[in-house]
Amino acid sequence: MSSAGGKRVLIILMGALGDVVRGLCLVDAIKSAWPDCRITWVVEPACSGLVKLHPRIDRVVVFDRKRGLAGVLALRRELRRESYDVTLDLQRHLKSGLFSRFSRAPRRIGFHRRDAKELNWLFNTERVAEHGERISKVDHYLEFLKPLGISRPERLTTGLEGITLARVSADWRAELVGPYVGVVLGSSWDTKDWPEDGYRALLEQLHTSGHRTAVLIGDSSRREMGERLAAGAPSSVKVINLAGKTSLEQLVAVLRDASVCVGPDSGPAHICGALGTRHVTLFGPTPAVRNAPRGSEDLAIVSAVGCSPCKRRACPGLGKLCMRLISPEAVLERIKAA
């Protein structure tokens, strides 16, 4: 094995966006302990742009899942172009375990058997301690530093802190002047989404929190929803609809400069956690103790429905009652607290 400074480290964390951004805190911690190490990150196309924004990641390997077996074989060839000393399997699924084995690293560190899925633990040589969902996912990722003999840093950084609107060239940049609230319109799970009526009522009352500008954020599937909300917004609030209009770098910049953001448990929420932007997070099907954005744990709003958190992508027949019962008034109070 190479010396401590020259270690070659492979990190496997392919998606979703929220998981990837939370895992970025490992990079600076490892590089600070081993300044001359080389870090390679395996990621899927949707999140590759975010990983490439980190200035201390030396190589990004993109796994194209849509290619099926051909994509798996291509990744195997790509990984075998370089020898690794240690692999950190942060994905905990069968495919990530297989990719960990492809690396041929003598040390392959993964999750504890009871925290992993799909026989993932069989592919790794070492495992971190079991934690279940008693700790946040960021803290769980940081457990991977212990087998490396690296202390947890006092201050966590993600490599995204320097990305501001000054780096973004877009027609709408000039509109983002003064304090604004970032309003995240959805997530990757249908069950996590707040109803459109909730957003509409929030915009109608937003001026009571002292904010006069709201920026709507979301992927292309939220574009029409954003247009409807912007068209029906009261004159007391200026609404800028950026849903479906931002690249990942632009999204990071918009979230970085917001005075506060609000929305469900989502990728943008965890980007806020990485940037230090306060985020009011609405929790229904997922547990807040596990998923509240770092630094905004006190702003989480947890549904009081007995079946929450069910951790299901599809509601088992209650019409997403957990999210519908979160009131705009409760959200406004958290925005004021932030």
Disulfide bonds with the S-S distance in Angstrom:
none
